[in-house]
Amino acid sequence: PLWFLMASAVMFLLIGCANVANLLLARGVARQREIAIRIAIGARPARIVRQLLTETCVLALVGGFGGYVLTVIAWKILPAIVPVSIPRLAAARADSSVLGFAIVVALINGFLFGMMPALRAGWTRVIASNQFGARGNVAGKGDRIRSSLIVAEVAIAVTLVIAGGQLLQNFFDLLRTDPGFQANHILASVIIPERLQYTTPESREVVYRRFLDAVRALPGVDGAGTVDALPFSGENDGGLITANGSDVSDPNHQTLAEIDTVSPEYLQTMGVRLSKGRWFREEDMNKSSDVAIVNDVVEAHLWPGQSAVGKRICVYCTPEKPDNWKQVVGVVSSVRHVTMEGPPPASVYLSAAAFERAQFLVARTDWPSGEMEKAIRRAIAGVDPNQPVFLSVSMQTLISDSLADRRFIMMLLAIFGCLALAMSGAGVYGVTSYLTSRRTQEIGLRMALGATPGNVQFLVFRQAFTTATIGLAIGLGASFALMRALRGVLAAFHFGNLGDASIGVGLVAGFAALGCWLPARRAAQLDPMSALRQE
């Protein structure tokens, strides 16, 4: 969903801001001597804080402008990959308002995440010069702040990866959903006879029969049929149906269904499965025909536990028109008409006057869609050179187009998840490297007293990864809470199992472990004598 994508962008921004805050804290410690001297010669803490905040905001402005430049570049690429169905996409521009927004967001982030390091540096007390820059001990309060930011980074990354991964899994399940017909082998063409040329229903029926016969005669065509409202085309023909013996004026006895008018071979051509009864016949196309085929959803709803064959339903019946009764002659499998999500709809198929209402001609073929499209256009032109074929497209393409918006959002979620993994790992690496560098004398002393490189490496890794583990646990709990919230918002959303969550936790843990292991390995390679000589 789009709102989760926006939330993911905010979470990704928070991870980046936490990394920046950690870097600013480290930079403040490195400048401790400078700040102490400034205070010693009369600088007030407020002036120190103001100077550091100014430096931070300037850096944030540079980053914000860099982000705007990347946005301008992205808008050169996005129109080629973004679905055209996204609202107002063509009107979107990286204009001055976007630049202003980027600058404002950058300043807000620079101020909020630069305030803590600036205040901490501004509260520095004048200390003995031989303590300036001491590397043997680690400042407890500052390190707790840095560790808290790492915990938050890892927790956000876990939440983003697990929730995003579960949405991706739901999307892949959606792609594997059976539409109810053989989408890979069906080519659909929009053919609407010109009303000014074919003025009567009879003339439209005659020409559509000729169109259909011409397409059936093409090499590689195994079947062809017509329909007035093709699945996933945007055309719908819904109406109310009522079972025999029910009051057509009572809404409680009526069911909303997709009601399509089809030629006798349409359902077979689409690959719809017949479970009971029979298919339509040629004589069922007469205007006086009173037969219908329903899907298993209608059968289960109107006649639970019974066969629908032989039953009667009232189609489009109202108190003013209560006598449009049809006899069910067959029951077919369900076909998804609008979306691949949710349960399939109730469907009723009629055949009376099918050619008069036909708008779509479908053909079953194993030929490449491009070659068959050209062949169909030539066949239609052979019947009527002035008759346009407005569109020829495979059913698989129509289904894919219906999922284009979701696919694009899932792609962005995957990108955010990968970037969150990388940035959380970089954050763990940066803090662990900094803390390790401040413990150089301690590590040298340990090694001089007999600690092996393996002992040092395990010590540094264990202490750093313990912090990351806290973030993993918090993120896992937050992920389950978010999954519960998503189930309440998205009807089709389902959460797999602990195995699915463990994959996301494992990915973040792997990146965090790598960020801990690299500084730990470098610490194990220190020369004890060189470390002890450092101030």
Order of alpha helices (4+ residues) and beta strands (2+ residues): alpha-alpha-alpha-alpha-alpha-beta-alpha-beta-beta-beta-alpha-beta-beta-alpha-beta-beta-beta-alpha-beta-alpha-beta-alpha-alpha-alpha-alpha-alpha-alpha
